[in-house]
Amino acid sequence: MKILKNYLYNVSYNLLAILLPIFTVPYIARVLNPYEVGINSATNSVITYFLLAGTLGITTYGNREIATKRDNPRERSQTFWEIEFLQISTILLAYLAFIVYLMAFQKQFRIYFFYQSFFIVAGLFDVSWFFMGMEDFKKTVVRNMLVKIISAGLIFTLVKSTADLGIYILILSLSQLFGNLTLWSYLMHLVTKPDFKHLKPWRHLKPSIALFIPQVAIMIYVSLNKTMLWKLDSVTAAGFYDYSDKITKIALSIVTSLGTVLLPHMSNLYGKKQFDKIKEYLVNSAAIMLFLAFALAFGICGISHSFVLKFLTAKFAPVAELIVLESPVLIMIALSNLIGNQYLLPLRRTKQYTQSVTLGAITNIILNVPAILLFGVKGSMVVTVISETVVTGFQLWVIRHDLKITLLFKDCYKYLFAGILMFIVVFSLDHYFVPSYPHIVLEVLIGAIVYFAVNFALRSPAFKLTLTFLKNHRKTN
């Protein structure tokens, strides 16, 4: 029940993350042009490099370490302070490096880079990894919801024209800083004061770097794509890519919420050497995540045309085709999240996880430059899908001796069939209706009914799991 509770907390936050952009994204798309959106995307992609360098692999590493020590208050407190002092040191070094970069190498968009830099400062106070390790997702979710609502209100109030791009960036970066600070008020009940004489923060550096390497690789085919589009194509192209990626990743967050919840739980099971339980969770998780991934992938393809025209306006029309091109990553990332975050990382198989994302990054680098030069932003989007497919394929190969891969894909064709049928219905409606909010909602509802009905008729694994859970829940009550 604790896993379900944490998952529902994460899903509720992700639903908010979907609902708020329904209001903020169309508003920003009307206030700002693709050029301004591109400036925000390009400058933020560069800031991501410094933030990533500052946090190393601490978010994932800290989550995992706290999970293994959460039942021992003394060790838990000691570990927290050691990791946090390490994080403060590395973030300060990263911010210093950013200042040098800004003053010595960057002349264009300098003021916007400075506004974005508060994201780096926010990293100093980010202790969300501690609460995730404690499997206390309520606090981080409530914090994130509060930040999202406040920032949305400020956007509507203060961002009125293209001249307010700086204000828009400041709202996003400062709200992140404020949100991170709010979590510290909960720490006094969970950790004791630091014992400075016995603190050894640098012992965590090497294992953090081991997790930092795959994060760098992931960054290459996330943030670097936007930077390369800015330099090789245009700022506007980076803006189109950014909006397509945001819309797709919002849908993806519903799927990967389960991975976020299960990482500390799997780490705890690993500490107790309950390997059979880990594999059972993995197979059941695969059924749920693939069920959601196929639904969302085919669903957003079906409504992309009217969705973009209504929510982003005609000036962002190219985003509709980019969404269709990117949609397969929902399935690929669902699988790589399943294997990487729920199996390889909790079982300390960091090397194999690193190899998988590094291979994806190399694929991205080799293919991205010619793809952008020949096909522009569409080429970059296709390369993103290819890179994610390489990552997933390698991870499946790595675990082939641990469990039968077919168990993860059991009756997967049922999700595929349901998804294709749903797409045909929704796509037909999308091109028949005039783009409007009621019509989009109607399309989503009809698509959901079709998808669930087909899964019900075919008795898909996710449907069977749901029935089993409901029966067990009735027995316990």
Disulfide bonds with the S-S distance in Angstrom:
none
